[in-house]
C-alpha cells in the first residue's frame, strides 16, 4: 500500500507584502528544483501556505496539468477566517 510522507518547513516569502500567490509559486519552484536536482524524490509535491495575518493571499497553482505533474507547485492562504 502506498504511503503519504509529509514534511514542512517555514520559509519567509521574499516578495514584499501584500504578495500574490504567483510570487509564492515562483519561490516554491525555485526551492523545488535544487531539492530534486540533489536527489530528492521527483514525485514530491510542493504546496506553500501563507498565513493570512494582515492581508489575504488568494491561492493558485503554477499550472493545471492534464496528468499528475509534481513539478506543478501551488500555494494557498491559511489561518483564521478574519484575515488575522
Secondary structure as UniProt FT lines:
FT   HELIX           21..37
FT   TURN            38..39
FT   TURN            42..43
FT   STRAND          47..51
FT   STRAND          60..61
FT   TURN            70..71
FT   STRAND          74..78
FT   TURN            81..82
//
